[in-house]
Amino acid sequence: MTDPLHRLLAQPPDLPVRHGLAALGDAVRDRGVAVLQAPPGTGKTTLVPPALAARVEGRVVVTQPRRIAARAAARRIASLLGEPVGGTVGYAVRGERRTSAATRIEVVTTGVLLRRLQRDPELPGVGAVVLDEVHERHLDADLTLALLVDVRANLREDLPLVAMSATVEAERTAAVVGGTTPAPVIAVDGALHPVDVVWSPPPPRVARADERGVTPAFLDHVAATVARALGERDGDVLVFLPGAGEVAGVARRLAGVDADVRPLSGRLSAAEQDLALTSGPRRRVVVSTAVAESSLTVPGVRVVVDAGFSREPRTDHRRGLAGLVTVGVSRAAAEQRAGRAGREAPGAVYRCWTPADHARLREHPQPEIATADLTAFALELACWGTGDLALLDAPPAAALDAAHGTLVALGAVGADGRVTARGRAMAEVGTDPRLARALLDGAAVVGAERAADVVALLSEDVRAPGGDLVAALRELRRGGPAAAGWRRQAQRLRAAVPAGSSGRDRLPDDRVVAVVAALAHPDRIARLRPGGSAYLLASGTGAVLPPGSGLTGLPWLAVADADRGPGRSDAVVRSAAPIDEDLARQAAPTLVREEETVAWADGRVVARRTTSLGAIELAGERLTDPSPALVVAAVRDGLAREGLGVLPWSPAAKGLRARLAFLRAALGDPWPDVSDDALLADLDVWLGPDLARIRDARGLARLDVLSALRRLLPWPEAARLDELAPERVALPNGSRVAVRYDDPGRPVIAVRLQEAFGWHSTPRLAGGRVPLVVELLSPARRPAAVTADLASFWRTGYPQVRAELRGRYPKHAWPEDPTTAEPARGTGRPPRRG
């Protein structure tokens, strides 16, 4: 009997990729690696695996980014062979596997292959690996590609590796796959039919999205656009929406149309997904998430309605918040979606935005490694044992540091970055490490079954009504739309709990949900702020509940999911459960700490002994005998925040500081820098001995700043302070006038002009380096002239000043030669004799 694979390849379906199979085979034979670049719809997923399986010994493992795509690809290849799934072609996804000893091609999700690589990097029995849809740049796909390159370099040089991409960035992938020399790139052109673009923006007053996501009014518009497309075009309609919630919402709105409405998302059961991917007797409207963007073929589609959104991971590392956010689609993704309408015949795409909006779209979506939470990624690296991997993009250093810190706190890795036995157990669960911790530790408290139920609820991203996780769990148990996926996930998680580690505590549902959610995210335990409706998370982030939530006003919450929308200072709680302080302490013992705190507040030192759960203060009392070191640190902090102006600067202290600043500017070292920055940096040197005595504003007011500044005087140069920067200088009439050092480069005195008579030259300070600036005043003490060179002023400036002022002040002396005149304090005229 002829091998079914050779039979298929002898008469392959008329798909564009068949023209590249020979070149691909040659590249694999000669180099062992290749990159196939081909647009969606060219048949690469259908024909490349059989072509490889016919050439190699062992099983060909093909990765897909999603479970639904893995099952669909296996069914498609098996149908071409005329066999059921599980024979020559099988699949393995999380919680489900259909293979046999006869299986030559196994389609798996990337996560499944990642787990196999971690268990046994040599991949025994595997003859080749095909990584499909690498252009989607999912985090686990980037990591799996890097691990396979490492395996080929160090363990299995004989393992053929083919990466398949639908974009023109194949050269970057080839550089990574090929190791020292880029892998051969085989490009296959698509055969898409023309696709008309119809712009269908919402009415002017309808917002497409707000801080809560896609608006209900915009979903109404999308449904109306679908109804319009059904009336204007032939064929099935494929609708793109960002998430399962929006898919369900639009599907409900289309209940009355003359077509079969089929939702399609990763949350649905396999039967429901198969129904959406199968043509029927009537027209279909397939309402889908991004799963149908590139990795699935939906037959019969002639029209695409694109809402213009996608859901991408985002992480706020400072607040410890991570999750999926709704963002505008990229232009590249929009083109891929539109191409779905032209695979089998000419078609049309209805875009629910304007051409101007389209011009502002990002060119490409960001790779997940640049935006996602990297905790699971970092744990996989630790399990692999080396971080020196060929990644398409390096992970951001700050995100990787935050992930390492989380893993250390979970006990998954040591301070040196090496994985622990606990970390390996978490990785084997196959979910986020925080949820794995909640499953393993929660099972010991509430039992494996109930812990798995709650962790499945958290991992499936089920939206809780009003943010109430307990209500969401009860709804799933009653059989809501997401119940099938939740049950499958809960069953898989139950099996991941080691035997004998399950507790039997019969807590009520609300406490079970709370303790498991708190174990997953102890930093998100929250307490109601006094006198308000906002909460403070243990991480220090503020949070509020959505309007109308039944949890409003509860004193404590275990928050499972929260995000911070644009322009918001507080996060919005998306899901949480009631908890109390005792349970919070039990779930997050490492966050509970007792400490002495000494802080500067409102101009005084506040010393307290507190018990806190993270940023949440549980109890506190006044501390009467704080540590002097803590007092000094608090005052330093207060001065740094509020400035040196809070110190009691006497006129003498201000004067000394100004004189020192002048000498620093004029002479430099060893005269000290007394700028704000320098004084704050040297606080311990000049003010340190006095700081520990400060307890409050009165203690601060008693500080002798003048004496403290004198500690900065350099010796023996300090003995010349009054000579180099005198406080006062003598005038010709014998009086002494204060020198102003407001400008360190320009010392100034102000004297009435008659007092300067007989003064031949300007005094010089700083050992003769800096002339004293003299402000000469009228008898009314108004500025008449300013000079740093008296000799020149008497010759050239005085005659004009004399001419202007003698008529105005006739009772005062205005000699023609002021250098020989007697200085005076009064009018300057000799008294009349009787």
C-alpha positions in Angstrom: 0.0 0.0 0.0 1.3 3.5 -0.9 2.4 5.7 1.9 -0.3 8.4 2.3 2.3 11.1 2.6 3.9 10.2 -0.7 0.4 9.9 -2.2 -0.4 13.4 -1.2 2.8 14.8 -2.4 2.5 13.1 -5.8 -0.7 15.0 -6.4 -0.7 17.9 -4.0 -3.6 20.5 -3.9 -3.1 23.5 -6.1 -1.6 25.8 -3.4 1.1 28.3 -4.1 3.5 26.8 -1.6 3.9 23.6 -3.7 6.2 25.6 -6.0 8.7 26.1 -3.1 8.7 22.6 -1.7 11.7 21.4 -3.8 13.8 24.4 -2.8 12.8 23.9 0.8 13.8 20.2 0.7 17.2 21.1 -0.8 17.8 23.7 1.9 16.9 21.2 4.7 19.1 18.6 3.1 22.1 20.9 2.6 21.9 23.1 5.7 19.5 21.4 8.1 17.7 24.8 8.5 15.5 27.0 6.4 13.0 29.9 6.6 9.9 29.8 4.5 8.3 33.2 3.9 4.8 32.9 2.5 1.6 35.0 3.0 -1.4 33.5 4.7 -3.4 31.2 2.5 -0.5 29.9 0.5 -0.8 26.4 2.0 2.5 26.4 4.0 0.9 24.8 7.1 -0.8 22.2 5.0 2.0 21.0 2.7 5.3 21.7 4.4 4.9 19.2 7.2 4.0 16.3 4.9 7.0 17.2 2.6 9.4 17.1 5.6 7.8 13.9 7.0 8.4 12.1 3.7 12.1 13.0 3.9 13.1 12.4 7.5 13.1 9.6 10.0 11.0 10.2 13.1 8.1 12.4 13.8 7.7 15.9 12.5 6.6 18.3 15.2 4.7 21.4 14.0 4.0 24.3 16.3 1.0 26.6 16.2 0.5 29.7 18.4 -3.0 28.6 19.6 -4.8 25.5 20.5 -7.6 26.1 18.0 -5.0 26.5 15.2 -3.2 23.3 16.2 -6.4 21.2 16.0 -7.5 22.8 12.8 -4.2 22.3 11.1 -4.1 18.6 12.1 -7.7 18.1 10.8 -6.8 19.8 7.5 -3.7 17.7 6.8 -5.4 14.5 8.0 -8.4 15.2 5.6 -6.0 15.5 2.7 -4.6 12.1 3.6 -8.1 10.7 3.8 -7.5 9.7 7.5 -9.0 10.6 10.8 -6.9 12.7 13.2 -4.8 10.5 15.4 -3.3 8.3 12.6 -0.6 9.7 10.4 -1.4 13.2 11.7 -2.2 14.0 15.3 -2.1 16.9 17.7 -1.3 17.8 21.3 -2.5 20.9 23.0 -2.7 21.8 26.7 -5.0 19.2 28.3 -5.7 17.2 25.1 -3.7 14.8 22.9 -4.7 12.7 19.9 -1.8 10.7 18.5 -0.8 7.1 18.1 2.3 5.0 17.3 1.6 5.6 13.6 1.7 9.4 13.9 4.3 11.0 11.6 3.1 14.6 11.9 2.2 16.0 15.3 0.8 19.5 15.5 1.3 21.1 18.9 1.0 24.5 20.6 4.3 26.2 21.2 3.8 25.8 24.9 3.6 22.1 24.6 6.9 21.9 22.7 8.5 24.3 25.2 7.6 21.8 28.0 9.0 18.9 26.1 12.3 20.8 25.5 12.6 21.5 29.2 12.0 17.8 30.1 14.4 16.4 27.4 16.2 18.8 25.1 17.3 16.0 22.8 13.7 15.5 21.7 14.0 11.7 21.2 11.9 10.4 18.3 11.6 13.8 16.7 12.9 13.9 13.1 12.3 17.6 12.4 10.6 20.7 13.9 8.5 23.2 12.0 7.8 26.5 13.8 4.8 28.1 12.1 3.6 31.7 12.4 6.8 33.0 13.9 6.0 36.5 12.6 3.3 36.8 15.4 6.2 37.1 17.8 4.6 35.5 20.8 6.9 35.3 23.8 6.9 31.5 24.1 7.5 31.2 20.3 10.5 33.5 20.5 11.9 31.5 23.4 11.2 28.1 21.7 13.0 29.2 18.6 16.0 30.3 20.7 16.0 27.0 22.6 15.9 24.9 19.4 18.8 26.9 17.9 20.7 26.1 21.1 19.8 22.4 20.9 21.0 22.2 17.3 24.3 23.9 18.2 25.0 21.7 21.3 23.0 18.5 21.2 21.4 17.6 17.9 23.1 19.0 14.8 21.0 16.5 12.9 17.7 18.0 13.8 16.1 19.8 10.8 14.5 23.1 11.8 12.1 25.1 9.5 10.7 28.5 10.6 7.7 29.7 8.7 6.6 33.4 8.6 3.9 35.3 6.8 5.8 38.6 6.8 8.8 40.1 4.9 11.0 40.1 8.1 12.1 36.6 7.3 15.7 37.7 6.9 15.9 38.5 10.7 14.6 35.1 11.5 17.1 33.5 9.1 20.0 35.2 10.9 18.9 33.6 14.2 18.0 30.2 12.9 21.2 29.8 10.9 23.5 30.3 13.8 26.9 31.5 12.4 25.5 31.7 8.8 22.0 32.9 8.0 19.6 30.1 7.0 18.4 29.9 3.4 15.1 31.8 2.8 12.6 30.4 0.5 10.0 33.0 -0.5 6.6 32.0 -1.9 4.3 34.5 -3.5 0.6 34.5 -2.5 -2.3 34.2 -4.9 -4.8 36.5 -3.2 -7.7 37.9 -5.2 -8.6 41.6 -5.2 -10.1 42.9 -2.0 -12.2 46.1 -2.1 -11.7 48.4 1.0 -14.9 50.0 2.4 -14.4 52.6 5.1 -17.2 52.3 7.7 -16.3 54.6 10.7 -18.9 54.9 13.5 -21.1 58.0 13.8 -19.4 61.2 15.1 -20.8 60.9 18.7 -19.9 57.2 19.1 -16.5 56.6 20.8 -14.7 53.5 19.6 -13.2 52.9 23.1 -12.9 54.5 26.5 -10.9 53.7 29.7 -13.0 50.5 30.1 -12.3 49.2 26.6 -14.4 48.9 23.5 -17.7 50.8 24.0 -21.1 49.1 23.7 -22.1 51.8 21.2 -19.2 50.8 19.0 -20.2 47.2 19.2 -23.6 48.2 18.0 -21.9 49.9 15.0 -19.8 46.8 14.2 -23.0 44.7 14.3 -24.7 47.2 12.0 -21.7 47.1 9.6 -22.0 43.3 9.5 -25.7 43.6 8.6 -24.8 46.1 5.9 -22.1 43.8 4.5 -24.5 40.9 4.3 -26.9 43.0 2.2 -24.2 44.4 -0.1 -21.9 41.4 -0.7 -22.1 37.6 -1.3 -20.3 34.9 0.7 -19.6 34.3 4.3 -18.5 37.2 6.6 -15.6 37.1 9.0 -15.6 39.7 11.8 -12.5 40.6 13.8 -12.9 41.8 17.4 -10.2 42.1 20.2 -11.5 39.6 22.7 -14.0 36.8 23.6 -16.2 39.3 25.5 -16.6 41.5 22.4 -17.1 38.4 20.3 -20.0 37.3 22.5 -21.4 40.9 22.5 -21.5 41.2 18.7 -22.8 37.7 18.3 -25.8 38.5 20.5 -26.4 41.7 18.5 -26.6 39.7 15.3 -29.2 37.2 16.5 -31.8 38.3 14.0 -29.7 38.3 10.8 -30.4 35.9 7.9 -27.2 33.9 8.5 -25.7 31.4 10.9 -23.7 33.4 13.5 -20.7 31.5 14.8 -18.5 32.8 17.5 -14.8 31.8 17.4 -12.4 32.2 20.2 -9.9 30.2 22.3 -12.4 30.1 25.2 -14.9 28.0 23.3 -15.1 24.2 23.3 -13.5 22.2 20.5 -17.0 21.4 19.1 -18.0 25.1 19.0 -14.7 26.0 17.3 -15.1 23.2 14.7 -18.6 24.5 14.0 -17.3 28.0 13.3 -14.6 26.6 10.9 -17.0 24.4 8.9 -19.2 25.5 6.0 -22.9 24.9 6.4 -26.1 25.1 4.3 -26.6 28.8 5.0 -24.4 31.9 4.9 -22.2 32.2 8.0 -21.0 35.2 10.0 -17.9 34.0 11.9 -17.3 36.5 14.8 -13.7 35.9 15.8 -10.8 37.1 17.9 -7.3 37.4 16.3 -7.1 33.6 16.2 -8.4 33.8 12.6 -5.9 36.5 11.6 -3.2 34.3 10.1 -3.0 30.8 11.6 -6.4 29.5 10.6 -8.3 29.1 7.3 -12.0 29.9 7.4 -13.5 28.6 4.2 -16.1 30.4 2.3 -15.2 33.9 3.5 -15.7 36.7 1.0 -16.2 39.6 3.4 -14.1 40.8 6.4 -15.5 43.3 8.9 -12.6 44.6 11.0 -13.3 46.5 14.2 -9.7 47.6 14.2 -8.6 46.5 17.6 -6.3 43.8 19.0 -5.5 42.7 22.5 -1.8 42.8 23.5 0.1 42.3 26.8 1.3 45.3 28.7 3.1 45.5 32.0 3.4 48.4 34.5 6.5 47.2 36.3 6.5 50.1 38.8 3.0 49.2 40.0 3.3 45.4 39.5 0.3 45.3 37.1 0.3 43.2 34.0 -2.4 42.0 31.7 -4.0 42.3 28.3 -5.0 45.7 27.0 -7.1 46.7 24.0 -5.1 48.7 21.4 -5.5 49.7 17.8 -4.5 47.1 15.3 -1.3 47.6 13.3 -1.3 48.2 9.6 0.4 44.8 9.0 -2.3 43.0 10.9 -5.0 45.0 9.2 -3.6 43.9 5.8 -3.5 40.2 7.0 -7.1 40.4 8.1 -8.2 42.0 4.9 -6.5 39.2 3.0 -8.9 36.7 4.5 -11.6 38.0 2.1 -9.5 37.3 -1.0 -8.2 33.8 -0.5 -10.8 32.0 -2.6 -12.3 34.8 -4.8 -12.5 38.6 -5.0 -13.8 40.0 -1.8 -14.2 43.1 0.4 -13.1 44.4 3.8 -15.2 46.8 5.8 -12.9 48.8 8.1 -14.7 50.4 11.1 -12.4 53.4 11.1 -11.4 56.3 8.7 -8.5 56.5 6.2 -7.0 59.2 8.4 -7.1 56.8 11.4 -5.5 54.2 9.2 -2.5 56.4 8.3 -1.8 56.8 12.0 -1.7 53.1 12.8 1.5 51.4 13.9 3.3 49.7 11.0 3.8 46.4 12.9 2.7 45.0 16.3 5.3 45.1 19.0 6.8 41.7 19.9 5.5 40.4 23.2 9.0 40.3 24.6 9.0 44.1 24.6 5.7 44.6 26.4 4.7 41.5 28.3 5.4 40.4 31.9 8.6 38.3 31.7 8.1 36.2 34.9 7.3 33.0 33.1 10.0 33.7 30.5 12.6 34.3 33.2 11.6 31.0 34.9 12.0 29.1 31.6 15.5 30.6 31.2 16.4 29.6 34.7 15.2 26.0 34.0 17.1 25.9 30.8 20.3 26.9 32.7 21.7 29.5 30.4 20.7 33.0 29.4 23.0 33.1 26.4 20.4 32.4 23.7 19.8 33.6 20.2 16.6 35.7 20.6 15.1 37.8 17.9 14.9 40.7 20.3 16.6 41.0 23.7 14.3 41.4 26.7 14.2 44.8 28.3 16.6 44.8 31.2 14.1 46.5 33.7 11.4 44.0 32.9 13.8 41.0 33.3 15.0 42.4 36.6 11.5 42.8 37.8 10.7 39.2 36.8 13.8 37.9 38.6 12.7 39.7 41.8 9.3 38.1 41.5 10.8 34.6 41.1 13.1 35.1 44.1 10.0 36.2 46.2 8.1 33.1 45.0 11.1 30.8 45.9 11.4 29.7 42.3 15.0 30.9 41.9 17.7 31.7 44.3 19.5 35.0 44.6 22.1 33.7 42.1 19.4 33.1 39.5 19.5 29.3 39.7 16.2 27.5 39.6 15.1 25.7 42.7 13.1 22.4 43.0 10.1 24.5 43.8 10.7 26.6 40.6 10.8 23.4 38.5 7.6 22.3 40.0 6.0 25.6 39.1 7.3 25.4 35.6 5.8 22.0 35.1 2.3 23.4 35.9 2.5 25.2 32.6 0.9 28.5 33.6 2.1 31.8 35.0 4.5 31.2 38.0 2.3 33.2 40.3 -0.7 31.1 39.5 1.4 27.9 39.8 2.4 29.0 43.3 -1.2 29.7 44.1 -2.2 26.2 42.9 0.6 24.3 44.7 0.3 26.2 48.0 -3.5 26.6 47.8 -4.0 22.9 47.3 -2.4 22.3 50.8 -5.0 24.7 52.3 -8.3 24.2 50.4 -7.7 21.0 48.4 -6.5 20.4 44.9 -9.9 20.5 43.3 -11.0 23.8 44.7 -7.5 25.4 44.2 -7.5 24.2 40.6 -11.0 25.7 40.1 -9.9 29.1 41.2 -6.6 29.1 39.4 -8.4 28.0 36.2 -10.7 31.0 36.7 -7.8 33.3 37.0 -5.8 31.8 34.1 -8.7 31.8 31.7 -9.1 35.6 32.1 -12.8 35.3 32.8 -14.4 38.7 33.2 -16.0 39.0 36.6 -19.4 40.8 36.8 -18.7 44.0 38.8 -15.2 42.6 39.5 -16.7 39.9 41.8 -14.6 36.7 41.4 -16.8 34.7 43.6 -19.8 35.5 41.5 -17.8 34.6 38.4 -16.9 31.2 39.8 -20.6 30.5 40.7 -21.7 31.5 37.2 -19.1 29.1 35.6 -20.4 26.3 37.8 -23.8 26.9 36.5 -22.5 26.6 32.9 -21.8 30.0 31.5 -20.4 30.6 28.0 -16.8 30.1 29.2 -17.6 27.1 31.4 -16.2 24.5 29.0 -12.8 26.0 28.7 -12.7 26.6 32.4 -13.5 23.0 33.2 -10.8 21.7 30.9 -8.2 24.0 32.4 -9.3 23.1 36.0 -9.0 19.4 35.2 -5.5 19.8 33.8 -4.4 21.8 36.8 -5.8 19.3 39.2 -3.6 16.7 37.7 -0.6 18.9 38.1 -0.9 18.8 41.9 1.5 16.2 43.4 -0.2 13.4 45.2 -0.5 13.7 48.9 -0.1 17.5 48.9 -3.8 18.4 49.0 -5.5 19.7 52.1 -9.1 19.2 53.1 -10.1 22.5 54.7 -13.8 23.1 53.9 -13.7 26.9 53.7 -16.7 28.6 52.0 -16.4 29.7 48.4 -15.7 33.3 49.1 -12.7 32.5 51.4 -11.4 29.8 49.0 -11.4 32.3 46.1 -9.8 35.0 48.3 -7.0 32.8 49.7 -6.0 31.5 46.2 -6.2 34.9 44.6 -4.0 36.3 47.5 -1.5 33.5 47.1 -1.2 34.3 43.4 -0.9 38.0 43.9 0.0 38.9 47.5 1.2 42.3 46.4 -2.4 43.1 45.2 -4.0 42.5 48.6 -5.9 45.8 49.2 -7.4 47.7 52.1 -10.0 50.4 51.9 -8.5 53.9 52.4 -9.9 55.8 55.4 -12.9 57.9 54.6 -13.1 57.1 50.9 -14.0 54.5 48.3 -10.4 53.9 46.9 -8.1 51.1 48.0 -4.4 50.8 48.7 -2.7 47.7 47.4 0.1 46.1 49.3 2.4 47.1 46.4 1.7 50.8 47.2 -0.6 51.3 44.2 -4.0 53.0 44.6 -7.0 51.2 43.1 -10.8 51.7 42.6 -13.6 49.3 41.9 -15.7 49.7 38.7 -18.9 51.7 39.1 -21.7 49.7 40.6 -19.5 46.8 41.9 -21.0 44.8 44.7 -17.6 44.8 46.4 -17.7 48.5 47.0 -17.0 49.5 50.6 -15.6 46.1 51.7 -12.7 46.7 54.0 -10.3 44.2 52.4 -10.0 42.7 48.9 -7.8 40.1 47.3 -7.3 41.6 43.9 -6.6 39.2 41.0 -6.6 41.6 38.1 -6.3 45.4 37.9 -5.1 47.7 35.2 -4.3 51.4 35.0 -6.0 53.1 32.0 -4.6 56.2 30.2 -4.6 59.3 32.4 -5.5 57.4 35.6 -3.5 57.7 38.7 -5.3 54.7 40.3 -5.7 51.2 38.9 -9.2 49.8 38.1 -9.9 46.5 39.8 -11.2 44.0 37.2 -11.6 41.1 39.5 -11.3 40.5 43.3 -12.7 38.6 46.2 -13.5 39.7 49.8 -10.8 38.9 52.3 -10.0 39.8 55.9 -6.9 40.8 57.7 -6.2 37.4 59.3 -6.5 35.7 55.9 -4.4 38.3 54.3 -1.6 37.8 56.8 -1.7 34.0 56.3 -1.6 34.4 52.5 1.2 36.9 52.4 3.4 36.2 55.5 6.6 37.5 53.7 5.0 40.9 53.3 4.2 41.3 57.0 7.0 43.3 58.8 7.5 45.3 61.9 9.8 48.3 61.8 10.7 51.6 63.3 10.0 54.4 60.9 11.3 57.9 61.4 10.1 60.3 58.7 10.1 64.1 58.1 6.5 65.4 57.8 5.2 68.9 57.9 8.5 70.3 59.2 9.0 67.8 62.0 10.4 64.4 62.7 7.7 61.7 63.1 8.8 58.5 64.8 6.6 55.5 64.9 6.7 51.7 65.4 4.5 50.1 62.7 3.3 46.7 61.6 2.6 46.6 57.8 1.5 44.3 55.1 3.6 45.7 52.2 2.5 49.3 51.9 -0.6 48.8 54.1 -0.1 49.8 57.7 -1.9 47.4 60.0 -0.9 49.0 63.4 1.2 51.8 64.7 2.3 53.6 67.8 4.4 56.7 68.6 8.1 55.9 69.2 9.6 58.0 72.0 13.2 56.9 71.6 14.0 56.6 68.0 17.4 55.6 66.7 19.7 58.7 66.2 20.7 57.3 62.8 17.1 57.1 61.7 16.5 60.7 62.9 19.5 62.0 61.0 18.2 60.1 57.9 14.8 61.6 58.3 16.1 65.2 58.6 18.3 64.7 55.6 15.3 63.5 53.6 13.3 66.5 54.8 16.0 68.9 53.9 16.5 67.3 50.5 12.7 67.5 49.7 11.9 70.9 51.2 15.3 72.6 50.8 17.7 74.3 53.2 15.2 77.1 53.6 13.5 75.2 56.5 16.6 75.8 58.6 16.7 78.8 61.0 19.1 81.0 59.0 20.1 84.0 61.1 21.3 87.2 59.4 24.8 86.3 60.6 24.6 82.7 59.2 23.3 84.1 55.8 26.2 86.6 55.8 28.8 84.0 56.5 27.4 81.7 53.8 27.5 84.6 51.3 31.1 85.5 52.2 32.2 81.8 51.8 30.4 81.7 48.4 32.4 84.8 47.4 35.7 83.3 48.4 34.9 80.0 46.7 34.2 81.9 43.4 37.2 84.2 43.8 39.8 81.8 45.1 38.5 78.3 44.8 40.0 75.6 47.1 40.3 75.3 50.0 37.3 77.6 50.5 34.2 75.4 50.6 31.3 75.1 48.1 28.2 76.3 50.0 25.6 75.9 47.3 22.4 74.1 48.2 23.6 70.9 46.4 27.0 70.9 48.1 25.6 71.6 51.6 23.1 68.8 51.2 25.8 66.4 50.1 28.0 67.4 53.0 25.2 67.6 55.6 27.0 65.1 57.9 30.1 67.2 57.9 28.7 70.6 58.9 25.3 69.9 60.4 25.7 66.2 61.4 26.6 66.7 65.1 23.3 68.7 65.6 20.9 66.6 63.6 20.3 63.7 66.0 19.0 66.2 68.6 16.1 67.3 66.4 12.7 65.8 67.2 10.2 68.5 66.1 9.9 72.0 64.8 11.2 73.5 68.1 14.3 71.4 67.9 14.8 72.6 64.3 14.3 76.2 65.4 17.1 75.9 68.0 19.7 74.8 65.5 22.8 77.1 65.5 23.3 77.3 61.7 26.1 79.9 62.1 28.2 77.6 64.3 27.5 74.7 62.0 28.7 76.6 59.0 31.9 77.5 60.8 32.8 73.8 60.8 33.4 74.2 57.0 36.0 76.9 57.4 39.4 75.8 56.1 42.3 76.1 58.5 44.6 77.9 58.7 43.1 80.0 55.9 40.1 80.8 58.1 42.2 83.2 60.1 42.2 85.5 57.0 38.4 85.4 56.5 37.8 89.0 57.7 40.8 90.2 55.7 39.8 88.5 52.4 36.0 89.0 52.7 35.3 91.6 55.4 31.8 92.1 56.7 32.4 95.9 56.6 34.8 98.3 55.1 35.9 101.7 56.5 34.9 104.9 54.7 37.1 108.0 54.5 34.9 109.7 57.1 35.7 106.9 59.6 32.4 105.1 59.5 32.1 101.4 58.5 29.6 100.2 55.9 28.4 96.6 55.3 29.5 94.7 52.3 26.8 92.8 50.4 27.8 89.5 48.9 24.5 88.6 47.3 26.3 88.0 44.0 29.4 85.8 44.7 31.3 87.5 41.9 30.3 91.1 42.7 30.7 92.3 46.3 28.9 95.7 46.7 28.7 98.6 49.2 26.2 101.4 49.1 27.3 104.9 50.3 26.1 108.5 49.8 28.4 110.3 47.4 29.6 112.9 49.9 30.8 110.1 52.2 33.2 108.9 49.4 34.9 112.3 49.0 38.6 111.9 49.5 38.5 108.2 48.5 41.0 108.0 45.7 40.7 104.3 44.6 38.2 101.4 45.0 39.1 98.9 47.7 39.9 95.3 46.5 38.9 92.1 48.3 40.1 88.5 48.1 43.8 89.6 48.4 43.4 92.2 45.8 41.8 90.0 43.2 38.2 91.4 43.2 37.3 95.1 43.1 34.6 96.3 45.5 31.6 97.6 43.6 30.5 101.0 45.0 26.9 102.2 44.6 27.0 106.0 45.0 23.8 107.4 46.3 22.2 110.8 46.1 21.5 112.6 49.4 18.0 111.0 49.2 19.8 107.6 49.1 18.7 107.0 45.5 21.2 105.5 43.0 23.4 108.1 41.3 26.2 106.0 39.9 27.8 102.6 40.2 31.5 102.0 39.7 34.2 99.5 40.5 36.9 102.1 39.6 36.6 105.3 41.8 39.6 107.0 40.2 38.1 106.8 36.8 34.7 107.8 38.0 36.0 111.0 39.7 37.6 112.0 36.4 34.9 111.2 33.9 31.6 110.4 35.7 31.5 112.8 38.6 31.3 116.1 36.6 28.0 114.9 35.0 26.6 113.6 38.2 27.5 116.9 40.0 25.8 118.9 37.3 22.6 116.9 37.6 22.4 116.9 41.5 23.8 120.2 42.7 20.7 122.1 41.7 18.4 119.5 43.2 20.3 119.4 46.5 21.8 122.9 47.0 22.4 122.5 50.7 25.0 119.7 50.1 28.6 120.2 49.1 29.5 119.5 45.5 33.2 120.3 45.2 34.8 120.4 41.8 37.6 118.1 43.1 36.1 115.4 45.2 39.4 113.6 45.8 40.6 116.5 48.0 37.3 117.3 49.7 36.5 116.3 53.2 34.0 113.4 53.4 30.9 114.2 55.4 27.9 112.5 56.9 25.5 115.4 56.6 25.2 118.1 53.9 28.9 118.4 53.7 28.9 122.2 54.1 30.7 123.9 57.0 28.3 125.2 59.7 27.4 128.9 59.7 29.0 131.0 62.4 26.8 133.4 64.4 
